[in-house]
Amino acid sequence: MTFTIVDTPLAEPLELPAPRDAAWNPALADAIVRAPGIEAALARLSLPGALVVTTGQQTGLFTGPMYAVSKALSARALAADLERRWGRPVIPVYWVPGDDHDFEEVASVAWLGADGELTREALPMRAPDAPLSPMSKQPLGSEVRRALDTFEASFVDRETSGPVVAWLARHYRPEATVAGAFAAAMAELLGPFGILVLDSTHPAVKAAAAPWILRALAASAELDAELAALSASLASRGRDPAVPVGDGASLAFLEARFGRDRLVGAGPGFITRRGRESLTMAELEQIARSQPERLSGNVLLRPVIESAVLPTVAYVAGPGELRYLALTLPVYQRLGVPRQLPVPRWSGLLVEPRVERILAKFGATLEELLADGGALESRLIRLALPPETDAAFAALRAGIDAGYAPVIRAGASVDPTLERPAAAARGQALHAVERLEKKLLQHARKREAVELGQVARARLSLRPLGKPQERVLSMAGFLARYGNGVLDSVAAHIVSWYRQALEAGSRTT
C-alpha cells in the first residue's frame, strides 16, 4: 500500500550538530530495554568514539500519538547522516521518561478504524487526591483489556491487524505499568530499525543522574534567578518558553507520600510542594546515595541529565520542546554540562490512498481539503446546483439594488425621514434572497450527503478533532490497517528528508 508523505516546512534551516569527546557508560547497558534486533546497535555503543542522538516522548497508551514513533525515526535518520559525515558510530537512543506523573495526558489513544471513523479509548482517571505516581509505577489496570478489544474490533483484515494486536497485547497487560508497557512496545517496534530504547527509571540511570540532580538543588536559588531573567528576555522577543520559572521551585522532584512532588526552596533546605515535607540538603544527599530512584528532574533538567550521562550530540525535539529548550542554557552552564544541539523532528502527514482517491474524484487539492471554513464542501454543494444558479442570484441581488435605488432617492427628496424605511425595505428583500439561497444550499447538501461524508472522512484522516494528524492518531492504527510497510516507508522518507535538510542548512551557513 503506497502512501503519499507530505512534509511540514521547516521554520528555519537545520543546524548541523558537532561531535564531542565523551564515551558510553557500560554501566547503563542494563537500562536498554531488550528486544529482538537491537544486538548490533547495542554492540556499537561500546565502540571507540561512539556517540548518540537522543529523543523521547511521554509514555502513552498503544504507543501514543504518531509523533512518538516519528521522533524515534527522526533520531535514527539524523544519527545515520552524522555517522556518514563523521566516520564514527552514532546510535539513536529513545529516552523513556518514566518519571512523568501526568496520567491524564497519557491515558488515552485514538485511531481510525477500517471504516475510516475515529475511535478513542481511555483508561479510568485517577482520583483527584490520589498520589501522583510516576508512570513507571502506575499500573495499566484491567480496563486496558477493554481498550485492546475495541482496537481489535476496529479492523476487519486480521491478516494485517492480527500481528499488531498481538504486539500490543504482549506489552499492554493489566499488571504492566504505563511506562513499562510503552518502553517494551517501542523497543520491539523500533529494534529492527537499530533504535535503542532506554528506561530512564532503571537503577543504573538513576544512580548516574543523582549527582547532577544534587548539583541542581545546590544551585537552586541561582538557577531560579537566571532562568527568570532568561525567560523574561525570551518573552520580550516573542519567544515565550511556556515553562513557569522564578517562583522559587527547584528543577527537581522527590517521590514522597503524595507521589512525585516538586522540591521548593525553603531557607537553607527544601519543602515538597504538595506534602509540605521539609528536607535539608544533607537529607537529600542521603536519599541520592541510598534511594536515587526517588529523585528526578523536570523538563528543564532532564536534557541536561541526558547530556551528562550519555555521549549525546543532539536531541530531536518537537515544537513545544524547542520552545522550552531555549530556556535551558543557564542549567548547562551552571552544572558544567556540554549542551547537545536541539534539532527539530520530522513533521508531516500520511495521506492514505483512499484520501487521494477522494481528492482526485472531486478535483480538489490537499490544501483545499485542509483549509478551515469548509470551502471544499461549499464548492461541491454549488456544483450540485444548476450551472446558472450563482448568476441568477447575483442578478436578483443586482436587480433589487437597482430597483430600490430610485425609490430610496425619491423618498428622501419628498421627506428625508422616508430614506431609512426605504433602505430597510431593500435590506429585507436582500435578506429574503439570502434565506432562499441558504434553503437551496441546504437541500443540495442533503442530496450530496454521500459525497460530503467522503470529504469529511478524508479530512478526519488528516485533521482529526481539528488537530494535526500526528498529534492525535496512533501509529498502531495505521499499522493495523496497512501493515508494517507503512513504517518502512516513513523511515525511508525521513532519512531522505534529513539528508536534504542538513545539506540545505550547511549551504545556508
Secondary structure, DSSP 4 states (H G I P E B T S, - for coil): -PPEEEEPPPSSPPPPP---S----GGGGGGBPP-TT-HHHHHHHTSTT-EEEEEE----GGG-BTHHHHHHHHHHHHHHHHHHHHSS-EEEEEEE-TT---HHHHSEEEEE-TTS-EEEEEPPPPPTTS-B--TTT-B--THHHHHHHHHHHT-S-HHHHHHHHHHHHHH--TTSBHHHHHHHHHHHHHGGGT-EEEETTSHHHHHHHHHHHHHHHHTHHHHHHHHHHHHHHHHHTT-------SSSEEEEEEEETTEEEEEEEETTEEEETTT--EE-HHHHHHHHHH-GGGEEE-TTTHHHHHHHHS-EEEEEE-HHHHHHHTT-HHHHHHHT-PPPEEEEPP-EEEE-HHHHHHHHHHT--HHHHHSTT-HHHHHHHHHTS-TTHHHHHHHHHHHHHHHHHHHHHHHHHH-GGGHHHHHHHHHHHHHHHHHHHHHHHHHHHHHTHHHHHHHHHHHHHHSGGGS-HHHHBBHHHHHHHH-THHHHHHHHHHHHHHHHHHHHHHHH-
